[in-house]
Amino acid sequence: MTAPTASRRAHLPLRPLWLCRVCAAPWPCAAARLDLVAEYADDRVALSVYLCAVLHEAAADLYRLNPQDGPDPAALFARFLAWAPRRRPADE
């Protein structure tokens, strides 16, 4: 991932809320997703493994914040994993 410059800050999660520290959107926000795809452009499997790990951490954090309702598993899957490219365009 390219280092953020003074004009561009990294879109990182604010835990335990899992909101973007820059734009306050649910993390991974659109900018974070673009950064992650660029960072893992040569290793889509590693991107999937990373996203599975943060999904697990987010589910635990969000459940601790709201144990009565808990996070919706389908919504968490869509937020953390469903958007990730499964293969490079050249592989199609």
N, C-alpha and C positions, 0 to 999 in steps of 0.2 A: 504494500500500500504506500502510496506516495505520502511524504510528510506534509502535514497541513502547513500552509503559509500563514502569514499574519492576516491575510484577507480571507482565508478559508480555514475554518476550524473543523476538526474531526467530529463527525456525528456519532458520538458514543453514548451508551446507555447510562441512565441515571438509575441506579439500583437503590432500593428494591422496587421502585415504581415501573421500571423498564420503559421510561420515556426518554426521548432524545435530549441530550444536554444542550443542544444548539437550537432546535426548532420546536421542542416539546411535543412532537408527534410520537405515537407509539413506536418504540424501537423494535426492529430496524426500520427506520424511516426511509423514504425514497432515496435520499442522498447516501445513507449508510448502505443500502442495498447495492447501489452503483459502486461504492467504494469496495464492498466485499467481493462483488463479481470481478472487479478489476484486480484486487489483491490475489484472488484465487483463480485467476484466468487459466492457469496451467495445471490446476489440480482441483477439479470439480468434486471429487470424492472428499478431499479435505474440507472443502466448503460445506458439504453436507454433514460431515462429522462435527464440524465446529457449530453449525446451526442446531444440530440435535443436542449438543451439550448446552448451548445457551437456552434452548427451549426448556430443557430439564431444569436449569437454574431459575429461569423466569417463572415456570410453573410453581416451583417451591416457594419463591419469594412472594408471588402474587397470592398463593394460597395462604401463606402466613399473614398477609395483609387483610385478607377477607375469607376466613375459614368457613363462614356460613354458606356462601355461594360458591366460592372457589372459581378459578379460571375455567372458561369453556374450552375443552380440549380441541374441538374443531376450529375454534377461532385462533387458538395458539398455533395449531398446525398451519393454518392459512397465513398467519402473521410471520412465522419463523421459517417455514420450510417450503410451502407450496409455490412460492415465487422463484425459488432458486433454479437456475438452469441445470438440467440433468446431463447435458452433453454440449460440446462445442458445436457451433454451426457447421464446421467442416466435417463433423462426424455423422451428420444427418443423411 
